[in-house]
Amino acid sequence: MRKIVCSTLIFILIISSALYSRESNQAERLNKLEQLVNTFLQDKEYELAATALDEILAIVPTNPDIYFTAAQVNSALRRKTVALDYLEKCIGLGWNDFNRIKAESAFENIRTEVRYQQIIKFMDKDSYPRPTYPTERAKLAYAIIVGKSTNADTDWAQVVDAFTKKYKAKAFIYDGIDPAAIMKELVNYAPKYVAFIAPPAEVTFPFITRAKQMMCTIDEDPYEDALWGIITGYDYEDCLRMARADKLVIKNGLSGVGSGWLEYFNEGLAFSEGEKNAMFVKKAGKPPERQPGPDDTTKSFVDALNTNKYQIMSTSGHATERDWQIGYSYPNGRLFPEKGKLFGRDLTNNEYPIITTNSKIYYAPGNCLIAHISANMDCMALAWLHSGANQFYGHTLWQFSDGSCRSFNITEYFMALQGRFTFSESIYLNRAAIVFKGDSDRCCRSTVLYGDPAWEARLSPEIEPPYNQSLKFDKKDKQVTITFTIDFNKDYEGQPAAAFLPELIRNPQVKSVPEGLKILALDNLIMIDLGKRTKGAHCEITINADLAGIK
């Protein structure tokens, strides 16, 4: 049997080499290697499967699914150290199905290992301790969470000091690598904004996951309890720039997402990721116009960026942490980072430096991995933060290809409502709407906002929004009557309407609501699932509540 295994291993390596030399199409090579792995797993030929998996990882070294399978195989082979190495790598690259980790029979051989137990304790939401909530809490507008070593660093201490002064913030300093160490202290407050300040080496996927867990456990409900973001950058000076950033009024948009939502902007330019030669131009006072674009849009994209004219860039299509491919269903060039700078490279390998420096937002609702910060720091997120982006939103792992991602719905709050909400408020509302409506959040679980969550970045009104809204907050003694009114300017079927409350409430009671409307009343937010509404419709709800009595 041993001779057969060794002979087969040699055969696999020969076949793999032949595939590599004969097939220029890497996807075809990967496909054949994956077929080999599936065959070996079915036959329980784990040695062979492990060899083929290493071949795959040499081609795609940042795929968490392959690392997970490699961890299973090596655990089955009782290679405990190797299995745990692969499992940690898998999680570091974005794997977040921790129930599957706990249920996976192949991991029986490593369950008693200290490293395995640490993985479960640190990452599994079921093991995350919910704090004891105080009967009285203090109001805090802006909380900073920072590691002791980061706060002791002379350069990064300047960042903490800059944001502390800007917002009269309170800094919560934790020891070690787990920011949840300050959770007990944090729940004594009711922060509106929470900023995690961390150099890029600290911003791993486990760190981001822990931050998400913390933000959903400041109070008892399952919703996020504060607007939050991670303040990081290619260097600490990027973060100091964020602290100095003025309010951003967004008038012009540059996009690689279809027609780019250009109707919402004063001016804009969009190159479709799904259709070759499809270019859209929006001029002031005119509707967007489709025009013929170049076969390869790389230089046009870079030239547009370098004008420093656009305050928001949105992208979709194929991406990794190391590049964004401008075309999705057709060949096109790509943008990529190198040592904190950005470049474009077209299909003929011409290279175009990107020198944009203006204050902007990067919104990537349709890109895999683009927000993942790689260990060598050569990644898209850090390069954009180093190139004027004061906020960056995107995915830290692969997106699902079944259309389940709800990140695109952020546009309904941020763009369609024409400046009613800031970018960070729109992200927060979209996350709340996902939970409220019971939508799948498996894709959005991997998203993150880098930048100051309190930064005032909003659209300049260009068109009439789908509805107007108003909120009355009538206080009497320790109680309040809230009246939320919505009037529709056009037929509507979209995201729930929402309004942030000027003060925290408790014990909300809905007193009047139109039939068929679903209401969510949190301590800081009112949200209404509107269903279908016609132009001219009027909705009004009334809620009575106690004032939270925050000190």
N, C-alpha and C positions, 0 to 999 in steps of 0.2 A: 504493500500500500504506500509506503514511504517513497519507493522509487517512482510509483505512478504520480504521486503528488509533485515531486521534484521535476519530473519530466514535463508535467502539465504546466508548472510554473515557468519553465524555460520556454514552453510553447507560447504561453500568454505574452511573455516579454518580446518574443520574436514577432508575434502577431501585432502587438501594440506598436512596435517599431515600424513594422510594415505599414500599418494604418497611418502612422505619422508621416512616413515618407511618400506614400501614394496619394493620400487624401489631403488636399489643401483646405478642404472644408472642415474646420475644427469641430463644428457642431455634429457632423457625421461621425467623426472619431469618438466624441464623447458618447454619442448614442450607442455605438457598438460596444464601448467599454461598459456602459450601464447595463446593456443586455447581458454581457458576461457576468456582471455582479449579480443580477437577478437570477440567472441560471445557477450560479454557485450557491447563492443563499437558499434556493429551493432544494438543492442537493445537499445542503449543510456542509459544503466544502468551504469552511471558513478561512482556511489558509489562503486559498485561491481568491476568495472574495476580498480579503485584506490586501493582497497584492494588487488586484485590479483597482481597488479604491485608492490606493496610494498613487496609481497612475492617473486617476481622475483628479486627485487633489493637486497633482503637479500642474494640471491645466487650469483648474478653477480653485485656487487656494482660499477663496473667501465664501464658499457655499456651506451654510450651516447644516443643510440636509445631509450632505456627504459626510461631514464630520460626525453627525449623529449616527449614521449607519456604521461608520468606522468605529465609533465608540461601542456600539452593540456587538460588532464582530469581534473586536479585541477583548471585550468582556467575556464573550462566549469562549474565547481561547484562553481565558484566565490571565491575560496580559493586563493586569490591573492598572499599573502606572500609565501605560499607553492609552488604555480605555478612558481613564480620568483626564488625561491630557486632551484627548479628542473631545470629551464631553465639555470641558471648560472652554475649549476653543469654539465649539458649537454654540454655546451660550453667549460667549463674547461677541460672536458674529450675528447674534440676533434671535436664536432659537428661544421661543417663549412658551412652548406647550409643556409646562412643568408637570401637569397631570399625566402626560404620556411618559415622562421620565420616571415618575413614581410607579407607574403601572407596568413598565417595560420589563418583561421576564428576563431578557438578556442581561439586565443589570443586577441580577441576584448575586453575582459573584463580587460586586463592588459595594453593595449596600452598607456593609459594616465598616467600610473605609471612612476615615475621618474627612477626607477631601470630599467624598460624595455627600456626607451629612452636612458639610459646610455649604455645598452647592444648594441643597434643598432648603436649608435654613435661610440663606441669603436671598434666594430667588423665588421660592414658592410663596404665593400670596396667602396660602392656607396657614403657613407658619409665621406670617407677619403678625406681630402682636398688635392688637388694637389698644390704644391707650385708654386710661380712665379719664372721662371727660369731666371737667370742673363745672360746678353750678354757676360760677361767675367767671367771666373772661375779660381780658383787657383788649381794647381796640388798638390795632397796629396796622398802619397803612401799608408798610413795606418791610418785609423780613428778608434778611440775607442769610443764606446757609453756606458756610465755608469750612473747609477742613483746617485743622490746626496747622499743618505743615504749609498749606497754601497761604494762610494768614500770616505765617512767620516769614514768608518769602518777601524780601524788600520790594520787588517789582509788583507782585500780585497784591500785596498789602495796600499799594496805592489805588488799586481797583476797588477794593473793599471800602477804603476811605472815601473815594470819589462818589460811590453810590450811597454810602451812609450819609454823606453831607447833602447830596442832591435831594434825597427823599426823607431826610431825618429818620433813617431806617435803624432797625435794631439788628445787630449781627449775632447769629447763633453759631458758635464754633464747636465742631465735633473733633474728637480724636480718632485716629485710625482711618479706615476706608469706608465706613458705613455712615452716611448722613443721617440715618434714622436714629442715631445715638442722641440727637437733640429733640426727638419727637415729643417726649414728655413735657419739655419746657415749651415747645412751640404751641401745643394745644391749649395752653393757658391764655393764648392770644387769639384774636380773630383777624388775621392778616388779609388784606385785599390782594396784595401782590407778594409773591415769593420768588426770589432770585437765588439760584444756585450758582455761586461763583467758583469756577474750577478751571485750571489749565487743561489743555486738550488731553494730556496723558491720563487724567482722571476720568474723562468723559467716555467711559466704556458703556456697552449695552447694559450690563448689570447695574451700573450707576444710574442710568436713565430709568431703568425699570424700578429701582428703589425710589427714585424721585416721584414717579407716577403713583406708586403705592402710598407714599407719604401724603401726597396732595389729595388723595381720596379718603384720608383718615384723620384729617384735622377736626372734623365733626362726625356725627353719627350716620349721615346719609351716604349713599354710594356714589354721589357726584363729586367732581373735583371741587375743592373748597376754596381755591384761590386761583387767580390768574398767575401762571408761573412760566419761567423760562430758565435756560441755562446760559449764563454769561460766560462765554469762552471766546477764544480767537487764536489765530496763528501765533500771536504773541500778546503779551499783556497790554501793549499799546493799542491793539484793536479794541480792547475792552474800555480803555480810557477814552477812546474816540466815541464809543457808544454812550458813555456817561456824559460827554459834552454835546451829544447830538441834539439839535433843535427839533421841534415838531416837524413832521414831514407831511406835506400836502401833496397827494399823488394826482397828477394830471395826465401823465404819459406812461403808457405801458408797452413793454416789449415781450413777445411771447413765442414759445415753440409749442403751443397747445392749440391745434386746430385753427380756428379763426381768432383765437386769443382774447375773447370777451371784450373786443375793442369798442363795442357800443357803449361801454361804461366809462370810457376815458375821453378826455379832450382830444388827445392825439395818440396814435399808436401804430405799431408794426408787428405783424405776426407771420410766421412761417409754419405751415402745417407739418407736423411730424408724420402724418398718415398719408399725405397726398403729394406726390412730386410736382414741383413747379407751382404749388398753391401758395400765393402770398396775399396778405390782406393789409390794406393801408387805411388808417383813420386820420382825417384832417380835421382841424378845428371847425366846428359848426356843420360838419357833413357826416353822413352815415358811412360806416366802413365800406370800402370798395375792394373787390377781388381783382388782383392784377396778376399777370404771368410773372413767376419768379424764376431765378436761375436753377439749373439742375443741381448744383452744389451751392448751398446757402451759407457756407461757413464764413467766407469773407464778408458777405452782406451782414451777417449776424454780428461779427466782430466790429465791423465799421459802425454799426448802429450803437453797440455798447460803448464804444470809445468816444461817442459824442457827449457822453454824460448827460444825455437828455431824458433818460427814462428812469422813473423812480420805483418801478416794480418790474421784475422779470419773472415769468412763469414758464415752467417746462414740464414736458411729459415725454414718454417714450423710453427707449432702452437707456439704462445708466448703471454705473457702479459708483463706488466711492472715488474711483480714479478717473471717470470721464462721463460725459453726457453725449450720446449719439443723437445728432440733430434730426436724422430721419429714423422713423420707426419701421415702416413697411416698405421702404425703398432705400437704396444706398445714398448716404450723405456723409458729410464730414462730422467732426466731433470737437468738443471742448474738453480740455484736460488741465490738471494742475501740475505745477512743478516748483518746489521750494517756495510755496506761498503765492506764486503768481499763476495767472491763467493764460492759456493759449488756445488758438483754434488751429486745427489741421484738416485740410481738405482731402479729397479722394486722391489727389495727385501728390500728396505729402508736402504741399506748401504750408508753411507755418506762419501764423499771424498772432503777434503779441496782443493781449488784452490789457489795456491800461486804464480801465474805468476806475474812478475814485469817488464818484458822487454818492451821497447818502441814498440808500435804496433798500427795498425788500426783495428777497429771493423766495418765491413761492413755488415749490415743486410737488404738486399733488400726485403726479403720475410717474415718478421715477423710483426704481428700486435703489436701495443702498446709498443714495446721494447724501444723506445726512450722517452716514456712518463715519466716524473719525478713526482713520487708520493709525497704527502704531508709529509709522514713519512720518506722519503728519502731511504726507502728500495726498491730500484728499480734497474733493470739491467743496465741502462745507467750509473748511478752514481757509481755502483760497478765496472763496467769495466773501467771507467775513473779513479777509485781509484786503479786499478790493472794494470796500465801501458799503457792503451789505451790513446794516445794523440789526436786521432780523433775518433769520434763515429758517424756513420750515420745510421738512421733508421726512422721508422714511429712512430708518436705520437698518432695515433688512429688505428681503425680497417682498414685492407686492404679489397678491393673488391675482391671477389672470381671469377670474370669473366675473369681474365687474363689481365686486363687493366693496371696493374701497370708497369710503365716504369723505375722503379729504377734498374732493372736488366741491362738496357742498359748502365749504367755507366761503366760496364766492357769493352765495346767496345772502350772507350776512355782510361780507366785506365790500363786495362790488355792487350787487343789485340794490342794496339799500343806500348806496350813494353817500357814504361817509357817516352813517348813523353810528357805526361801531369802528373801533380801531382794529388793526390786524390781530393783535393778541386777544382782544375781546371776541372777535369773530371765531378764532380757533377754539376758545373756551366754550362759546355758545354751540359750536358744531359738535364738540365732544359731549356736551350736555344733551343735545338733541338726539344723538346716537343712543344714549342710555334711555332717554325718555320714550323714544319711539320703539325701543327694543330691536334696533337694527344690529347687524353684525359689526363688531368693532375689531375683528381679528386683524384687519389691515391697518387700521388707525392706531392700534396698540403700539406699532413700531414707529410712530411719528414723534417728532420733538420740535420745539421752538428754541432756537439759539438766539439769545439777545435779551434785552431789557423788556420784561413783560408790561411795564408801565409806560413804555415809549408811545407817544402820541403820533401814530402814523395812520392816516385815513384818507379816503378818496375825496377829491374835490367834486361836488355835485355837477353832473353833466346832463342827466336825463331824469325824468320823473320816476321815483321808485314805485314798486308794485302796490305799496300801501303806505299810508301815513299812520302814525301812532302817537298816543299821548299817555302819560301816567300822572295821576293825582295821588298824593301821599298825605292824607289828612290825619294829623295826629291830635289826640285828645287824651290827656293824662298819660297813661302807659300803654295806650292802645292806638291802633292806626286803622283807617279804612283806605284801601287801595282800589283805585278805579283805573282799569287798563282798557283803552279805547283804540280800535283799529278801523280805518276807513280805506276801502280798496279802490285804487285808481285803475285797475284792470283785472281781468280774470286771473285767478291765482290758484296754484296747486304746488306748494313747495315746502320749504323748511318751516318749522314752528316759529311763530313770532315770539319775541323775547324782550324783556326790559330789566335792566339792573335796578335794584332798589337803593335809595339814598341812605337807608339805615337797615341794619339787620333786624329780622323779625323772628318770631317763634309762634307756634300753635296757629298756623293759618287756617281759616275756615272760608270756603267759597260760599258766598251768599247769593250771587246771581250769575248766570252764565247761559248764553244761547245754547239751544239743544244741539247735541252732537259734537260740541267742542270738548277736547280733553285738556285739563289744566294741570300744570306742575307749579307748585309754590314751594320754593326753597327759602332759606334764610336770607339769601342775597339776590334772588332772581325769580321772576315770573315768566313762565313759558306756556304758550298755547299752541296745540296742534290744530291747525286751521282747517284741515281737509281741503275740499274744493270750495272756492268762493268766487262770486261773479263781480264784475265791475260795478261800483256803487254800493256794494254790501257794507253793512255797519255791524261791528261786533263790540260788545262792551261787557266786561266782567267786573264783579265787585268781590273783594276779599277783605275780611276782618282778621286782624292778627294782633298779637301782643308785641310791643317793642322788646327787643332782646335784652335791653338794659346793659349793654356793653359799657364798661367803665370808661 
